[in-house]
């Protein structure tokens, strides 16, 4: 029953969307159809990605305060939890947003992998809706250069590079005041691309095209978020500086 619900809610709509894009919005290029579908999915999930990335950025900035609370209330878990929740509330951040994003994204990823690994045979076209005609044939060549049924070293390396760039943007160089958090950030910058390369190395490049596109969109979204956070943080610093200057002037 769960399998049937998964097929109807996720796999079948995504499969139909890919075929429709292949026929009408990709010049009959499956790679372009995958890219367009990935961008559409990321656009639909943008509110969740944006909220999760913002929470991650804010969590990094308030690490010194988190560490201070943990040290001040080391022997009292209840007070520590209460103080931390108040800190999160004041900074309008949800420390569990990353988990929520993962829970939402995971079934979509599984469905997409099933779609991209499909053989696109007449039997698989039985999953098409009545208003979406089955294509006569599917061309698995991306831009005439890459066979999407086979693994591609170039695509895997490019996806790993995009993952690395996103990591560098998501975990900036400045210290958070928490050595453990800083170490985890540095490890993730290196580990994520390595995992990406390892996973994609043995998979058809259709999956790699999706991963590369998704990572590229993440880079663009992270750049935008970093600018917003820099402006907001800069405004806060300016306001604090102005308040201090006014106070000093009043003291003189």
C-alpha positions in Angstrom: 0.0 0.0 0.0 2.9 2.4 0.9 4.6 1.5 -2.4 1.4 2.2 -4.4 1.0 5.6 -2.6 4.7 6.4 -3.3 4.2 5.7 -7.0 1.0 7.7 -7.4 2.1 10.7 -5.3 5.8 11.0 -6.3 7.2 8.7 -8.9 4.3 8.9 -11.5 4.0 12.7 -11.5 7.8 13.1 -11.8 8.0 10.5 -14.5 5.2 12.2 -16.5 6.7 15.7 -15.9 10.1 14.4 -17.3 8.5 12.9 -20.4 6.4 16.1 -21.0 9.5 18.3 -20.7 11.4 16.0 -23.0 8.7 16.2 -25.6 7.9 20.0 -25.4 10.6 21.9 -23.6 14.0 20.3 -24.2 14.4 20.0 -28.0 14.1 16.2 -27.4 17.2 16.2 -25.2 16.8 14.1 -22.1 19.6 15.9 -20.3 18.0 19.3 -20.8 14.7 17.8 -19.6 16.4 16.6 -16.4 17.9 20.0 -15.9 14.6 21.8 -16.4 12.8 19.3 -14.1 15.5 19.8 -11.4 15.2 23.6 -11.5 11.4 23.4 -11.2 11.6 21.1 -8.2 14.2 23.3 -6.5 12.0 26.3 -7.2 9.0 24.6 -5.6 11.2 23.7 -2.6 12.9 27.1 -2.4 11.1 28.3 0.7 12.3 25.2 2.7 15.8 25.5 1.3 16.0 29.2 2.0 14.7 28.7 5.6 17.1 25.9 6.3 20.1 27.8 4.8 19.2 30.9 6.8 18.9 28.9 10.0 22.3 27.3 9.3 23.9 30.7 8.8 22.4 32.2 11.9 23.3 29.1 14.0 26.9 29.7 12.9 26.8 33.4 14.0 25.3 32.6 17.4 27.7 29.8 18.2 29.6 31.9 20.8 26.3 32.6 22.6 25.3 28.9 22.4 28.6 27.9 23.9 28.3 30.5 26.7 24.9 29.2 27.6 26.1 25.6 27.6 29.0 26.6 29.9 26.9 28.7 32.2 24.3 26.0 32.7 26.5 22.9 32.4 25.0 21.3 35.5 21.3 22.2 34.7 20.0 20.7 31.5 16.5 22.2 32.0 17.9 25.8 32.3 20.3 25.2 29.5 17.5 24.0 27.2 15.2 26.9 28.2 18.0 29.5 27.6 18.8 28.0 24.2 15.2 28.0 23.1 15.0 31.6 24.1 18.1 32.4 22.1 16.7 30.6 19.1 13.4 32.5 19.5 15.2 35.9 19.7 17.1 35.1 16.5 14.1 33.6 14.8 15.9 30.4 14.0 14.8 26.8 14.0 17.7 24.4 14.8 15.7 21.5 13.4 14.9 23.0 10.0 17.7 21.0 8.3 16.1 17.8 9.5 12.7 18.9 8.2 14.2 19.7 4.8 15.9 16.2 4.7 12.6 14.5 5.6 10.8 16.3 2.8 13.6 15.9 0.2 14.5 12.3 0.8 11.3 10.7 -0.8 11.6 13.1 -3.7 15.2 12.1 -4.2 14.3 8.4 -4.2 11.5 9.0 -6.7 13.8 11.0 -9.0 16.5 8.4 -8.9 13.9 5.8 -9.9 12.7 8.1 -12.8 16.3 8.7 -14.0 17.2 5.1 -13.8 14.2 4.1 -15.8 14.8 2.2 -19.0 12.0 4.2 -20.7 10.6 1.1 -22.4 7.0 0.7 -23.6 6.3 -1.1 -20.3 7.4 2.0 -18.3 5.3 4.3 -20.5 2.2 2.6 -19.0 2.7 5.0 -16.1 2.0 8.0 -18.3 -1.2 9.9 -17.8 -3.8 9.6 -20.6 -3.1 13.2 -21.7 0.6 12.7 -22.1 1.4 10.6 -25.3 4.3 8.2 -25.1 7.3 9.3 -27.2 8.3 7.1 -30.1 11.8 6.8 -28.7 14.0 8.5 -26.1 17.4 9.8 -27.1 19.8 9.2 -24.2 22.5 11.6 -25.6 23.0 14.8 -23.7 24.0 17.6 -26.1 25.2 14.8 -28.4 28.2 14.3 -26.0 27.2 12.3 -23.0 25.3 9.0 -22.9 22.9 9.4 -19.9 22.7 5.6 -19.5 26.4 5.4 -18.8 28.5 6.9 -16.0 30.4 10.1 -16.8 33.6 11.0 -15.1 33.3 14.6 -16.2 29.7 14.9 -14.8 30.7 13.3 -11.5 33.7 15.6 -11.1 31.7 18.7 -12.0 29.0 17.7 -9.5 31.7 17.3 -6.8 33.2 20.7 -7.7 29.8 22.3 -7.4 29.2 20.6 -4.1 32.6 22.0 -2.9 31.8 25.5 -3.9 28.5 25.3 -2.1 30.2 24.1 1.0 32.7 27.0 0.9 29.8 29.4 0.7 27.7 27.7 3.4 30.6 27.4 5.8 32.6 30.7 5.7 36.1 31.0 7.0 35.4 33.0 10.1 35.5 31.2 13.4 32.1 30.6 15.1 33.8 30.5 18.6 33.1 26.8 18.8 36.1 24.7 17.8 33.9 21.6 17.4 31.5 23.5 15.0 34.4 25.0 13.1 36.0 21.5 12.6 32.7 20.0 11.5 32.3 22.8 8.9 35.8 22.3 7.5 35.2 18.5 7.3 31.9 18.9 5.5 33.5 21.2 2.9 35.8 18.3 1.9 33.6 15.3 2.8 30.5 16.3 0.8 32.3 16.5 -2.6 34.1 13.2 -1.9 30.8 11.5 -1.1 29.3 13.0 -4.2 32.1 11.8 -6.4 32.0 8.3 -4.8 28.2 8.0 -5.2 28.0 9.3 -8.8 31.1 7.3 -10.0 29.1 4.1 -10.5 25.7 5.6 -11.4 24.4 6.6 -14.9 25.2 10.2 -15.7 21.4 11.0 -15.8 21.6 11.0 -12.0 24.8 13.0 -12.1 23.2 15.7 -14.3 20.4 16.0 -11.7 23.0 16.2 -8.8 25.1 18.8 -10.7 22.1 20.9 -11.5 20.8 20.8 -7.9 24.2 21.7 -6.5 24.5 24.6 -9.0 21.1 25.9 -7.9 22.3 25.6 -4.3 25.3 27.7 -5.1 23.1 30.4 -6.6 20.7 30.3 -3.7 23.5 30.4 -1.1 25.1 33.4 -2.8 21.8 35.2 -2.6 21.3 34.2 1.0 24.8 35.3 1.9 24.2 38.7 0.5 21.0 39.1 2.4 22.7 37.9 5.6 25.6 40.2 5.1 23.3 43.2 4.6 21.2 42.2 7.7 24.3 41.6 9.8 26.0 44.7 8.6 22.9 46.7 9.4 22.9 45.2 12.9 26.5 46.1 13.4 25.9 49.6 12.1 23.0 50.1 14.5 25.0 48.8 17.5 28.0 51.1 16.5 25.6 54.0 16.2 24.1 53.3 19.6 27.5 53.1 21.2 28.6 56.3 19.5 25.5 58.1 20.8 26.1 56.7 24.3 29.8 57.9 24.2 28.7 61.3 23.0 26.2 61.6 25.8 28.8 60.6 28.3 31.2 63.4 27.1 
